[in-house]
Amino acid sequence: MTFSEKLYQLRKARGLSQENLAGHLGVSRQAVQKWETGASTPDVGNLVAISEYFQVSLDSLLKDTGEAFVSPDNGDAETQAFDIPYRLYRPHYEYKSKRTLFGLPLVHINLGRGFYRAKGIIAIGNIAVGLISLGIISAGFLSVGCISAGILVLAALGIGAFVFAAVAVGILAVGGVAAGLFAVGGFSVGIYSLGGCAIASRVAIGGYANAHIAVGDQVSGFIEIAGQRQMHMLTGSQFREIILGEFPGTPSVIIKILTLPFRH
């Protein structure tokens, strides 16, 4: 049996496509195709990688034998040309680009059942760390995942500068439960808060609002604007003057958001 035939049998035994195997080895699908058809032979580095990945010796890979290879999934008792340890198949895919930036691969994808970590400029994995990261646990400038940290975060549980999550903590935090400089959520806590239950040190707007300036159906604060009637009596410009009168220097973008519930 030739090397090309053995490689084909090994790949099929693992349930891999040519593209899957290429990703594991860091080569192109065309390279794997040429190896399996006998059009070319892998270099020493790739032979070692194939040997380690399939856990077979280089000698068994390269030695040309006339014996048929029987995959581990085949129950026949025929002699196998070389042995592959039987194990429960665990799907796994990894791709790492050869191009790098700041010493990191431009793209690193590492996915499967288990704790597979991806680290790159663009990182996608069970655990992902990168400028742009996507994973169950992720960290990066733009971070998306179940548990995430970064500058711009989309997650179930998120910590960062601009966070959109079920539980969000950040400068701008939006979520079911939100805490931050500016917090928006069912339950929100911050310097400025909007939500069903809003608690803030300066301005809170919500069903229940507790803050220095409190606006809502039920309010508690130094300046209280309670109920829809009082809110309709104020314009956005008037509420803006109230905020600036108490807290000069409030950022204009925050004022624009806080005045949205009022008529203009």
C-alpha positions as CSV (number, residue, x, y, z in Angstrom):
1,M,0.0,0.0,0.0
2,T,1.4,3.4,-1.0
3,F,1.7,6.5,1.1
4,S,-1.2,8.2,-0.9
5,E,-3.5,5.2,-0.2
6,K,-2.6,5.2,3.5
7,L,-3.3,8.9,3.9
8,Y,-6.6,8.5,2.2
9,Q,-7.5,5.6,4.6
10,L,-6.4,7.5,7.6
11,R,-8.4,10.6,6.7
12,K,-11.5,8.5,6.0
13,A,-11.1,6.7,9.4
14,R,-11.2,10.0,11.2
15,G,-14.3,11.2,9.2
16,L,-12.4,14.2,7.8
17,S,-12.8,16.0,4.5
18,Q,-9.7,17.0,2.6
19,E,-10.4,20.6,3.7
20,N,-10.6,19.5,7.4
21,L,-7.3,17.8,7.2
22,A,-5.7,20.7,5.4
23,G,-6.9,23.0,8.2
24,H,-5.3,20.8,10.9
25,L,-2.0,20.6,9.0
26,G,-2.0,24.3,7.9
27,V,-1.8,23.6,4.2
28,S,-4.2,24.0,1.2
29,R,-6.9,21.5,0.3
30,Q,-5.2,21.2,-3.1
31,A,-2.0,20.0,-1.4
32,V,-3.9,17.2,0.4
33,Q,-5.6,16.2,-2.8
34,K,-2.2,15.9,-4.6
35,W,-0.8,13.8,-1.8
36,E,-3.8,11.4,-2.0
37,T,-3.6,11.1,-5.7
38,G,0.1,10.6,-5.7
39,A,0.7,13.7,-7.8
40,S,3.1,15.0,-5.1
41,T,4.6,14.0,-1.7
42,P,4.6,16.1,1.4
43,D,7.9,17.6,2.7
44,V,9.6,16.3,5.9
45,G,7.8,18.9,8.0
46,N,4.4,17.9,6.7
47,L,5.2,14.2,7.0
48,V,6.0,14.7,10.7
49,A,2.8,16.7,11.2
50,I,0.7,13.9,9.5
51,S,2.5,11.3,11.7
52,E,1.8,13.2,14.9
53,Y,-1.8,14.0,14.0
54,F,-2.7,10.4,13.2
55,Q,-0.4,9.0,15.8
56,V,1.4,6.6,13.5
57,S,5.1,6.2,12.8
58,L,6.9,7.7,9.9
59,D,8.1,4.3,8.9
60,S,4.6,2.9,8.7
61,L,3.5,5.9,6.6
62,L,6.4,5.7,4.1
63,K,7.0,1.9,3.8
64,D,5.3,0.6,0.7
65,T,3.4,-2.6,1.6
66,G,1.1,-4.9,-0.2
67,E,-1.2,-5.4,2.8
68,A,-4.6,-3.8,2.9
69,F,-5.3,-1.3,5.6
70,V,-8.5,-1.9,7.6
71,S,-9.8,1.2,9.4
72,P,-10.6,1.0,13.2
73,D,-14.3,1.3,12.3
74,N,-14.1,-2.0,10.3
75,G,-14.7,-5.0,12.5
76,D,-12.7,-7.4,10.3
77,A,-9.9,-9.3,11.9
78,E,-7.5,-8.9,9.0
79,T,-4.0,-7.7,9.7
80,Q,-3.6,-4.0,9.6
81,A,-0.6,-2.5,7.9
82,F,-0.2,-0.1,10.9
83,D,-2.1,0.6,14.0
84,I,-4.3,3.6,14.9
85,P,-5.4,3.8,18.5
86,Y,-9.2,3.6,18.7
87,R,-10.8,6.6,20.3
88,L,-14.2,8.2,20.4
89,Y,-14.3,10.7,17.6
90,R,-14.4,14.3,18.8
91,P,-15.1,16.8,16.1
92,H,-12.3,19.5,15.9
93,Y,-11.3,22.1,13.4
94,E,-8.3,24.4,13.5
95,Y,-7.0,26.8,11.0
96,K,-4.1,29.2,11.5
97,S,-3.1,31.6,8.8
98,K,0.6,31.8,7.9
99,R,0.3,35.6,7.6
100,T,1.0,37.4,10.9
101,L,0.6,40.8,12.4
102,F,2.4,41.9,15.5
103,G,3.6,38.3,15.9
104,L,0.0,36.9,15.9
105,P,-1.6,35.0,13.1
106,L,-4.0,37.2,11.1
107,V,-6.7,34.5,11.5
108,H,-6.8,31.7,14.0
109,I,-9.9,29.4,14.2
110,N,-9.9,26.6,16.8
111,L,-13.2,24.9,17.4
112,G,-14.3,21.6,18.8
113,R,-15.7,19.7,21.8
114,G,-13.4,20.7,24.6
115,F,-11.3,23.7,25.6
116,Y,-9.8,24.8,22.3
117,R,-8.1,28.2,22.4
118,A,-7.8,30.6,19.5
119,K,-5.4,33.6,19.6
120,G,-4.9,35.9,16.7
121,I,-5.9,39.3,15.2
122,I,-9.2,37.6,14.3
123,A,-9.8,34.7,16.7
124,I,-12.7,32.2,16.6
125,G,-12.6,29.4,19.2
126,N,-14.1,28.0,22.3
127,I,-11.8,30.4,24.1
128,A,-10.9,33.3,21.8
129,V,-8.5,36.2,22.4
130,G,-7.9,38.7,19.6
131,L,-8.5,42.1,18.2
132,I,-11.8,40.6,16.9
133,S,-12.8,37.6,18.9
134,L,-15.8,35.2,18.8
135,G,-16.1,32.4,21.3
136,I,-17.8,30.9,24.3
137,I,-15.3,32.9,26.3
138,S,-13.8,35.8,24.4
139,A,-11.7,38.9,24.9
140,G,-10.8,41.5,22.4
141,F,-11.5,45.0,21.0
142,L,-14.6,43.6,19.4
143,S,-15.7,40.7,21.5
144,V,-18.7,38.3,20.9
145,G,-19.5,35.4,23.1
146,C,-21.3,33.9,26.1
147,I,-18.8,35.5,28.5
148,S,-16.9,38.4,26.9
149,A,-14.6,41.3,27.8
150,G,-13.4,44.1,25.5
151,I,-14.1,47.5,24.1
152,L,-17.2,46.7,22.1
153,V,-18.9,43.6,23.6
154,L,-21.9,41.5,22.6
155,A,-22.5,38.7,25.1
156,A,-24.6,37.0,27.7
157,L,-22.3,38.3,30.3
158,G,-20.1,41.2,29.2
159,I,-17.5,43.6,30.6
160,G,-16.1,46.4,28.6
161,A,-16.4,50.0,27.4
162,F,-19.5,49.5,25.2
163,V,-21.4,46.5,26.3
164,F,-24.6,44.9,25.0
165,A,-25.4,41.8,27.1
166,A,-27.9,40.0,29.3
167,V,-25.7,41.1,32.2
168,A,-23.6,44.1,31.2
169,V,-20.9,46.1,32.9
170,G,-19.2,49.0,31.1
171,I,-19.0,52.7,30.3
172,L,-22.1,52.3,28.2
173,A,-23.9,49.2,29.4
174,V,-27.1,47.8,27.8
175,G,-28.7,44.7,29.1
176,G,-31.3,42.9,31.3
177,V,-29.1,43.9,34.2
178,A,-26.8,46.8,33.4
179,A,-24.2,48.7,35.4
180,G,-22.0,51.5,34.1
181,L,-21.4,55.2,33.6
182,F,-24.5,55.1,31.4
183,A,-26.7,52.1,32.0
184,V,-29.8,50.9,30.1
185,G,-31.7,47.8,31.2
186,G,-34.5,46.1,33.1
187,F,-32.5,46.8,36.2
188,S,-29.9,49.5,35.7
189,V,-27.4,51.1,38.0
190,G,-25.1,53.9,37.0
191,I,-24.3,57.6,37.0
192,Y,-27.0,57.9,34.4
193,S,-29.6,55.2,34.1
194,L,-32.6,54.2,32.0
195,G,-34.7,51.2,32.8
196,G,-37.6,49.4,34.5
197,C,-35.8,50.0,37.8
198,A,-33.2,52.7,37.4
199,I,-30.8,53.8,40.1
200,A,-28.3,56.5,39.5
201,S,-26.1,59.0,41.3
202,R,-27.2,61.8,38.9
203,V,-30.1,61.1,36.6
204,A,-32.5,58.1,36.5
205,I,-35.5,57.5,34.2
206,G,-37.7,54.5,34.7
207,G,-40.7,52.8,36.1
208,Y,-39.0,53.2,39.4
209,A,-36.3,55.8,39.5
210,N,-33.9,56.7,42.3
211,A,-31.4,59.5,41.7
212,H,-30.6,63.1,42.3
213,I,-32.9,63.8,39.3
214,A,-35.5,61.1,39.2
215,V,-38.1,60.7,36.5
216,G,-40.7,57.9,36.4
217,D,-43.9,56.5,37.7
218,Q,-42.4,56.0,41.2
219,V,-39.5,58.3,42.1
220,S,-37.1,59.1,44.9
221,G,-34.7,62.0,44.6
222,F,-33.8,65.6,45.1
223,I,-35.6,66.7,42.0
224,E,-38.6,64.4,41.3
225,I,-40.7,64.3,38.1
226,A,-43.4,61.8,38.8
227,G,-45.9,60.4,36.4
228,Q,-46.8,60.9,32.7
229,R,-48.5,64.2,33.4
230,Q,-45.5,65.9,34.8
231,M,-43.3,64.5,32.0
232,H,-45.7,65.9,29.4
233,M,-45.5,69.3,31.0
234,L,-41.7,69.4,30.2
235,T,-40.0,69.7,26.9
236,G,-36.7,68.2,26.1
237,S,-35.1,71.7,26.2
238,Q,-36.5,72.3,29.7
239,F,-35.3,69.0,31.0
240,R,-31.9,69.7,29.5
241,E,-31.7,72.9,31.5
242,I,-32.6,71.0,34.7
243,I,-29.7,68.6,34.1
244,L,-27.2,71.3,33.2
245,G,-28.3,73.4,36.2
246,E,-27.5,70.5,38.6
247,F,-24.6,68.9,36.6
248,P,-22.8,71.4,34.4
249,G,-20.6,69.8,31.8
250,T,-22.8,66.7,31.3
251,P,-21.8,65.3,27.9
252,S,-24.2,66.4,25.1
253,V,-24.6,62.8,23.8
254,I,-25.9,61.7,27.2
255,I,-28.2,64.7,27.4
256,K,-29.6,63.9,24.0
257,I,-30.5,60.3,25.1
258,L,-32.0,61.4,28.4
259,T,-34.2,64.0,26.8
260,L,-35.7,61.5,24.2
261,P,-38.7,60.6,26.4
262,F,-39.7,64.3,26.5
263,R,-41.5,66.2,23.8
264,H,-39.4,68.5,21.5
